[in-house]
Amino acid sequence: MALVTWIKQKDKIDGAMKNKVYAFFEKLQKDDTAPGLHIEPMHTPADPRVRTGRIDLNYRAVLFKVAFDTIPHYFYYGAWPHDEAIDIARSSVLQVNSINGVLEVIRASTPDDELPVVPQIPPAMPVVPDAPTPEPDVESQVPEEETGSRQEETSELWLNPLLGCGMDPAELVSELGLAADLVGRAFAACSDEELLDVLDEAPEWQATALLELAAGTSVQDVQDKLALSRYEDDPRASEEEKIRKSLEHPATKMQFTFVGDNSDELKKVIEGGDFDSWRTFLHPEQRVYSERRYNGSFRLSGGAGTGKTVVLLHRARMLAAAEPASRIVLTTYTTTLADSLESGLSKLDPDLPRAAKPGAPGIHISGVDSLVSKVFRGAQEIEQRRTMKELFGLEVSAPGKILDIDGARQQWESALADVDHQLELELANPTFLQQEYETVVLPNFISDKDEYLKVPRAGRGTALNRAKRLAVWKVVEAYRYYNRIEMHASFVELAHLAALVLRQRAAASGARLVDHVLIDEAQDLHAGHWRFLRELAQRGPDDLFIAEDSHQRIYGQKVPLSRFGIGIVGRSRRLTLNYRTTQQNLAYAVGLLSGVPVTDIEGDQESIYGYTSSRVGPRPEEVASASIVEELDNLAVYLRKWKDEGVPLETVGILVRSNFQVGKVINGLNERDLEARTAGVATVPGVPSVMTMHRSKGMEFTRVVLFGISEQTLPASYQVRDLPPAERADAILRERSLLYVAATRARDGLVVSWSGKPSELLGTK
């Protein structure tokens, strides 16, 4: 028997090699002396522990054999063609970093005694720019015609951001333990792309450290994030003991994972590839938030692609392992996102205990509205009638039909039409009234006019005097009347009713339904959701763990958590390293939000400073067309071009603003002899997906086309029409955030297209 530790690969294993690598290690785990493996030492290697093994006639594996106890232990470094593998094996060394104790593989030829001369240039800002730079009018173009697009290189002088990190190259080597040649080449880089290319060749922790420094993170914060404390060497310990101890270092776990003799785990690591590497290799900062216990509620924020959902999944597993009898709820804003959480948790650990309903031991995954419905529909009739009395002032039967957003809007329109309210146009607006109702009336359990006249309206952008409040209340009464006689309620009302069910039960018995609640995409939750989630679990250690990104708020209104008894003061942290998209796509997406003030769910300013990516790729392309026909022609050209380049078209997402556009794009592609599918249809090889930007939330694609981004579609007129200034500004911010969400779905290529005039949100003339 032999044990295996996997080292995260820079050179990815292609599909044809995966089965061969798996077969090689399956044999190795059973018997490393099997003659067919050809495990051989090197002549005059830099590290005497290095070995190579035969995967097939052309490829060999590079391994390090370490004697842990009496069982052979192999560290797998990678597989290369025969001669290249021999060269890599002879020059590679597995070592414990003498400065910080991180386990790493270095090349022995790396010069550690001198550094390249670095030009003295003033400190620079982080790599991510503030915004896309507006260009002159973009002529109609197709992919081959790049001369009019914003792909063109800027002639501005690029300043290496590492020059402002607060340490010179020698100090980074002596204090952080970074490799001297890597630091020298990184400091000498002359562009974003060159810097990222240099870091792409580095050990995971070293690349991350330099990337954080380039993004403006302080040296001390980098040390804290990666747990880079000063290493104290124990002269009595053997090299094997030092390596074993180093495997527990958080930064080591970014690149090394113990597989042991478990062939199933080995197969998951091999087959997971780059898309699923999150399952195995966590950033030390992510690991801290996944495993640390907190005395109360905790909030983790971070931009799109920073791994917030990954942290939630690992944390769910940690809680289930630490407390096998605990009742855990993992929830998010939509059913689609909940399905994604279910899939992710199954990939992470299919053997985790599941709960069929909230309140049972194990992990229960559900969209928050589905969770609300389960609680309220499962309540006794007397409980339901009591909550109706407390929320509406009348002890009536529970609602039969739950209204969606459109249904609720129609009820507001009916109420406005039937009431003599004397409200000006901006206030006699279903959107304004619905927001007032959901953020002021319902959370304060207001059931009569006098209560509404006295209640504070903190956070509402438009002031209302007494006369206006009286007029608003008339409409609210009419809205409630229509719902009552038709036995209707909105999802927001249902959330408050379910919260009251839980509160009344807790008051009677002292018991709560669950022990721990993990919440994803929390920025989109409304007041009713927060009231409900607060009542689910008892206030105390690890009660609520909240993951959110205020820049991705595309639904609802901001509501401070403190109003619902959710205290996160001193228990709030932010992730800044993007794992999904490229630096170029990230810069474009962040630029869409540049200069727009964004506040978090506590009302504090949310910064995008320091947000960066470890991946490099092509610049986003903007393609203008004279007509929708030409825009569809250009889309077809891109799809055929990517297919010719070997891109699986099922990994391409075409994102639009409305459902109407979905059908238009699919029909247009069909007319051009190209298939396309909607989001609800199963994946078909070679067929791209067409969906709304809202539906794409939580998804990722290798290539993304933002289609139809014209002044007629974004911002959507029905979202902003006739609103008061404050509410209109917030609606436009949600539209801008929607565009940001859509742009950050792209891992590699991003294309933005429109016909006619572009959307004002693009910042393009």
N, C-alpha and C positions, 0 to 999 in steps of 0.2 A: 504494500500500500504506500502511496505517496500523497502528500498534501500540496495544494496549489494556492498561491496568491496571485491575483490578476493585477497587472499594472495597466492603467487606462491608456489606450492607444492614441497616439497622434496620427499614425497611418492606419486608416480604417480597413477592416477586413471586408472584402467584397463578397457578394452572395455566393460565388463559386467556391470560395475558400472556407466559408464558415463551417460547412459540414466536415471538411478535412481537418480543420483545427480542433473541432469538437471530438472527432474520432481519435486524434492524436492524444488529447488530454484524457479521454475516457480510458485509453490503454495505460497512460502514464499513472493515473490515479490507482489503477488496479495493481500494476507492477512496473516500476520504473526501470527494471533490468531486462524487460522484454527486448529481444534482439531486433525486432522490427522498428523500434523507436530510434535506434542509433544515437543514444545520448552520449555525446562525446565532449571531453575537455578540449581546450585550445592549447596550441603551442605558444608559449611566451605571452599569455594574456595580461592585461592590466589588472584584472581581478581573477584570482585562481578559482573562484567559485563559479565562473561563467561556464555555460555549456551550450551546445546546440543540439537540436533533435530534428529528425527527418519527418516533415509533414507529407511531402510527396517527392517526386524525382527532382523538382525544381526549387521547392521552398523548404527552408529550415527555420525552426523556432529558436529564438535566443532566450536562454533561461539562466537564472542564478540558483545554484543548489546550496541550500543552507541547512546545516545539521542541527535542527531543533530536537533535543532529546534523542530518541533512537529512530524517529520517523523522518525520512527524507522530505524536505520541503522545497518546492520549486517556485521561484518568482518568474512569471512569464512577462517578458519585455516586448515581444512582438515577433512577427514572421516576415521574412524578406527572401528574395531570390538568393540562391546558394552563396555566391561570392560576396554579395552585399551583407548577408547575415554573418559570414565569417569575419568580415572587416568590422562590423558593428560589435560583434561579440568580443573581439580582441581588444577593442578600445574602450569598452563600457565598464563602469564600476558601480556596484551597489554600495552605498555608504550612508552613514548617519551624519548629517550636516553638523560640523563641529561648533557652529555658532548657535543654532537653535534646536538641534535634535530631530529635525525632520528627515525621514528616510527619502532618498532620492537616487536616481541613476544619472551619473554624469559621464561625459566622454573624457578619457584620460588625456587626450591631446589638448584639452582646453587649457590655455595659458592662464594661470592665476596670479602671475607675478607682476603683470603690468597692464595698464589700461590705455585704450586709445585716447589721444588728445581730443577733448571735447570743446567745441567752439563756445566762447562766452557770449551768450545771448540772454537778454532780459527774460525774467519769468513770464510764462504764458498762461492762458486760461485753459480749462479742461478741454479734452479732445472734442466733446460734443458741442457743436456750435449752437448759438441762440436761436437761429431761424434760417430757413431757406432764403437765399438772397433773391429778391425779385429780379426778373430778367425782362428784356424787351419782349414784345409780342412774339409768341411762338407760332411759327407757321405750321400748317397742316403737314404731318409727317408720318412715316412708317418706320419700323425699327432700323432699316438700313440707313435712313437719313438722319444722322445725328448732328448735323451742322446747325440746326436751329434749336436744339434742345438744351435743357439745363444740365446735360451731362458734361458740358465742356469744363475743362480744368480752369480754376481761377488762377490768376497771375499774382495773387497776394502772397506775401512772404509767410511761410508756415513757421511757427515758433514751437519748438519741441517742448511740450508741457512738463516733461521731467526736469527741465532746468529750473523750475520753480518749486520743486518738491521739498526743499528745505535741507537736503543732504547732498553732498557731492558723491561721485561714483565710489570713491574709496570708502566713504562712510557707509554707504549702502551695503558694501561687501563685508565690512568689519562689524557692523551693527545688526544688520538683518540677515546676513549669511547668503546674500545673493551671489551668483557666479560672476566673477570679474569680467569675463569676456561678454557675457550676456548684458551686463550693465553698460559696458562700453559701447556695444552695438546699438543698444536701445537709446542711449544718450546721443549717439551720432545719427540716428534716423532723421530723415529729411521730409517725411510726410506721415499722415495718419496710417496710410496703407503700409509703408515701410516699417513703421513702429509695430503694427499688429503682425506683420510677417515675421519680424524678429521674435516677438513674444509667442507666436504659434509654435516655434521650435523649442520653447523652454519647458522645464518641468512645470506642472500645473500650479503649484503654490508660488513659484517665482514669477510666472506670467501674471498671475492674479495680483501679486504684490505690486508689480510695476504698473499694471493697468490701473489699480486703485490710486497709486501716486500720480499717474498722468491725469486722472480725473479730478484731482484736487484733494483727495483724502490725505489727512496728515499722516506722518510717519507713525505717530503713536496709535492712531486709529487703525492703521494697517496691522501693526503689531497685535493690537487687541483682537481684530477680526480673525486673524490667522493664528492666534495664540503663539506668537513668536517670542517667547521669553528666552532669557539667556540659558544655554545648555550647560549643565554641569556634568562633565565626564566622570565616570566611575572607573578608575584604573583597575579595580579588582574584577570588573565584569568582562566577560568574553565578548568578542565581536557578535557572536550569535545572540547573546543576551541583550546587547545594545540594540540590535536590529529588532528583536522581539518587542522590546519596550517602545521603540520608535514607531512600531505599527499602531500604537494607541494614540499617537499625536494627531490632533485634529487636522493639521495640514497634510499629514501623510495620507489620511483617509480620503483626501481629494483625488488621489491617484492610485492608491493601493486598496484592494479589497480581498479579504480572506475567503476563499471558496472551499478550502479543505478537500475532502474526498467526495463531496456532494455533486454528483453528475448533473442533477436537475438544476442546481444553482449555477453550475458552470454553463449549462446550455442557455439559461436566461441572460447571463452576462454576454455571451458570444452573440446571441441573436438580437439582444436589445439594441446594440449599435448606438449611434450618436443620439437618436431621438429619445431613447429610454435610458441614457446614462444617468439621469437623475435618480433612478431607482437604486443605483449602487454607489455613486460618488457624490457626496454632499460637500459643499463649501463649508468650512468650519463654522462660519457665522450661521448658515442654515442649520447646521447640526446643533448648535447651541439652542436656537429657538425651537427646534424639534424635540429636544430632550430636557431642557431646563424646566423645573417646576416653579410656578409663580404663586404668590400669596393671594392673588385676585385675578381680575380680568386683565388681558394683555392684548395690545394692538400691534400688528406687524404691517407696515405700509411698504410700498415699493412700486416702481413702474412696471409696465407690462413686460413679462418675460423674465422677471427677477427671481422667480421661484417661490412665490408666496404659497401657491397651491401645493407645491412639492413639500414645503414645510408642514402644511396642514396634514397631508397624507402620512408623512413620517411621524408626526405628533400623534395622530390617531392610533398608529401602530404601537407607539411607545406607551400611551395610556392603557391600551388594551392589554399589553404585556405586563405592565406594572400593577394593574388592577383588573384581574380577569373577570371579576363579577360586576365591574362598573358598567353603567349605562351611558353610552356615548352617542351623541348626535352630530353628524357631519352634514352641514346644510349650505345652500347657496341660493342665488336669486331665481334661477329658472330650472325647469325640469331638464333641459338640454345640458346645462352645466352640471346638474346633479348626476346625470348619466355619465358625464366625463369623469366626475369624481369616483363613481362606482368602477369604471374601467381602470382608472389609475390605481385605485386601492387593490384591485384584483391583480394588476401587474406587480405591484409592490409586494404583496403577500396574500396569495389566494386562500391561505389557511386561517386568516384572521376571523375571530368569531363575529357573526353578523346577527343583527336584531331585526326581526320581521316587522316590528312596530316600535315606535318610540316608547321608552320605559322598560323595555326588555333588556337583559344583559347582552352586551356586545355592541357593535357599531351599526347604527341605523343611518342610512344616507337618503336624503330626500330634499327636493326643492322646498323652500320655506313656505310657500303658499300651500303646497301639498301637506306639509307638516301641520300647518294651521288647521286645514280642513279635517285631518285625521283627529286632532284633539277636540275640535268643536263638534263634529258629527258623532264622535264617540261619547260625548257627554250625555247625561240623563236629561230628560225633558225639563225637569224642575231646575237643573243647573242652567240650561239654555235660557229659560224664561227669566231667571234671576239676572243673568247677564244682560238680557235685552232691557230689563227694567233699569239697570245701573247705567247702561250706555245711552239709551234713548228716552228714559223716563216713563216708559210704558211696558208693563209685563205682558208681552204678546208672544205668539209662537215664533219659533226660529225661522229664518228665511229659507225659502226653498231653492231659489235660483241665485247664483252668485254672478254678479255683473263683471265683465272685463272692463278694460279702460274705455272702449268705445261705447259699451252699454251704459256705463256710469255717465259718460259725457252726454249721451242722449237724454238721460234723466235730468241733468242740469239744464239742458236746452229747453226741455218741457217746462221745468220750473220757472225759468226766466220768461218764457212766453206767456205763462198764465198768471204771473204776479205783477202788480203795479209797484215796481221797486224804485223808480226814479234814480237808478244808478247810471253814471256816465258809461260810455261804450267800453272803456278799458277795464272797468270793474264788473260790468255786465258780461263777463267773458267766462265760459265754462271752465277754461283752464285755470284762471285766477281763482274762481270760486271753489273749484275742487281742491286746489292747493291750500286755500284758507281752511277748508273743512278738514283736510287730512293732517295739517300741521298745527292747527290751533284748536278747533272744536273737538275732534275725536280724542286727541291725547289728553285733553283736560276734562274729559267726560262731561261736556257741557250739554245740558238737556233743555235749557230754557233761555229766554232773551236776557234776563237780568244777569245770569252768569256770563254770557258772552260779552255784555257791555263792560264787565269788570276785568275780564281775563287779560293778562299781558300778552302781547303779540311779538315777543322777542324773535328776531331773525327774519321777520316778514319785511320785505323791502318797501312796500307801499303803505303809508300811514292811512288810518281810517278814523274819522271823527265819530261822534256819537250818532249823528244822523246817518252816516254811511254804514255804521255797524248795524243800526236798526234795519236798514234796507237790505243788507247782506243776510241778516237773520231771517227776514221774510222769505228769501229764496231758499235758505237752508231748510226752513220748516216745510216748504212746498216739496223740496227734494225728498225729505224724509217721509212725507205723507205719501207720495207716489210709490216709494219703495215699500212702505208698510202695507198699503192696500194690495200691492202686487206680490207681496212676500219676497221682495228682492233685497239684496245687500251687496255692497262692493267687496272686493277682496280686502281692502283696507279696513272696512268695518268688521269683517269676519276676523281679521287678525286681532283687533281689540276685544272682540267677544271671546275668542279663544284664550287671550291673556287673562281675562276676567275669570274664566272657568278655572284656570290654573291658580290664580290668586285666591279664589274662594276655597278651593280644595286645600291649599297650603294653610290658610287661616284655620280651617277646621281640623286638619290632621297634623300639620307641621311638616308634611312630606312634600318633596318635589318629584317631578316626573323623571328627570335625568340627572346625571352627575356632572357631565362635561359637555359643553357645546362648542363646536369648531365651525366658524363661519367664514365662507369664501365670498369674494366680490361684495363685501359689506358696504361699499360706497353707494350701492344702488338700493339699499333697504330703506323703507319708509318708517314713519313713527310707529305704526301698528306692528310692524315686524319687530322692532326693538323692544316694544312693550311686551310682546309675546316671548321673545327669546330671553328677556330678563326673568320672566316668570318660570321658565323651563327648569332652571337649575338654581340651587341654593347659593346665595352669595358666599364666596369662600375660595379656597385654593383651587386654581385651574378651572374656574367655573366657565368663563367665556374666553375663547381665543379667537381674535378678530383679524382677518386678513383683508386689506383694502388698498385701493389706489384711487385717490380723489380725482386724478386726471382721467380716469376711466368712468366717471359718473355719467351714465347715459339715460338713467331713469330717475324720476322723483326729485325730492328736495333734500337739502342738507338738514340734518337734525342732530344737535349735540347729544352725545351719549349720556352726559351727566344728568340730563332731564329724566332719564329712565333708571337712575340708580346704578349706572355702569361707570365705575371709576377706573380710569387708566392713567392717572397722573403718576409719572415716574415709571410707568410700565408700557412704554411705547418705543418702538425702534423702526428703522427704515433700511430696506435692501436697495442697493444701487447698481449691482452688476447684472446686466442683461445677458441671458444665456440663449435666447431664441434668435434674435435678429442680428443683422450685421451692423457695424458701426455706421455705415452709410445710410441704411434704412432708418436706424435709430435717430440719427441726426435730423433726417427729414421729418420724422414723426414728431420729435420733440419740438422742432421748429414750428409746427402747426399750433403749438400752445404758447410759443414765446411771447412774452409781454402781456399775457392774460393772467390776472391774479386768480389763483386756485387755492381754496381753503379745504382743510381736511374735515372729518366728521366731528371734530371738536371746535371747528371754526378758526383754527390757527392756519397761518400761511403755509402752504405746502410747496416746497422747493423742488426743482428738477436739477439743481446743482449736483454735480458728481455722478450723474447717471451716465453709464457708459457700457460698451459692449466689448467682448473679447474676440468677436468674429469680424472678418473683413469680406467685402464682396463688391459687386458692381454698384455704381451710383443709381439711385432711383431715376426713372425716366418719366417725363411729362409729355403726353402726346395730344395735341390739339387737332380737332377735325372740324370740317365745315358743316357736317350733317351727321345724323345718327347712322345713316347708311355707311358713310365713310368710317365712322368710329367702329362699327361692327366689322368692316373690312380689315381695319388695322388690328382689331382683336384677333381675328382669324389668322392674320399673318404672324402675330406673336405666338399663338398656340402651335402653329405648324413649325415655326422656327425652333421652339423649345422641344418639340417632339423630335425634330431632326438632330438636336443636340443631345438626345438621350434622356431628357427630363420626363419622368412618368407623369402623364397629364392628370392622373387621378390625385396627384399631390398639388395641383394648381387650384387656387381659389379665385373666383371672379365675384367681387363684392359690390353690391349696389345699395342705394338708399331705401328703395321701396319694393314691396312685393310685385307691383306692376312691372318694374324694371326686370325682375327675375324672369318673368315669362317672355318679355321682349328680347332679352339676351339669348335665352335658350332657343326661341324660334328663329332669331337672326343667325345663330350658329348652325342650326339645322339647315337653313336655307343655303349655307355655305359649306354643306357636307361635313359638318363637325357635330359630334354628339356632345351633350352637356346634361348634367343632372341637377336636381334640386337637393337641398340639404337633407331632406327626409328619406331620400332613396339610398340604398346600400351602395357602398363603393364599387365602382366598375373599373377594371383596368383600362387605362387610356382615356378615361372620360373625366373632364374637369367638373368641379362643383360650382354652381351659381347660387348665391344666397344673399340675404340682406346683411348689412353690416352688424345689425343687432344680433342676428343669428350666429355670426362668426365669433362672437365673444367666447373666449376660452379655447379657441381652436388655433391651429397653425398650419401653414402651407409652405412648400418650398418656393413657390412663386405666387404673387398676388397681383391681380389687376383691380384697381379701384376704377370702376366703370361708371360713366355718366356723371362725373363730378362737375356739373355745370351750375351756373347761377340759378337755374330753375329748380334744381333738386336739393341743393345744400346752401344755406339752411332750409329745411322743409318749411314752406310757407304756413302750413296749418299749425306748426309748432310755435310760431312767433307772432302771428297776425293779431293785431288789436290788443296786445298785452300792455300793461303799464311798464314804464321804462325798466324798473328793477327786475321784474319777472321776465321781460323780453331779453335782458342781458343774460340772465341765468339760462334761458332756453337756448340762446345762441351758444353759450358755453357748453351746454350738453351736446349740441350739434358738432361743435369743434372737437369735443372729447370723443364723439362717435367716429369722426374721421381719424383721430389719433389711434383709437382702438383698432380700426380697420387696417391702418398702415402698419401696425406692429404685429399683425398676423403673419407677415412675411419673414421667412427664415433667410432667404437668399435674394431673389429678385423682386423688385417692386415697380409696377407701372401704374401711373395715374393718367386717366384719359377723360376727355370731355368733348362735346360738340357744341358749337356756338361759343358763348363766353364762359370762362371758368368760374367756379365758385369763388366768392370773395374770401372764403376761409382758407384757400390755398395760398393767398398772398401773391398770386401771379397776375400780371397785367393782362 
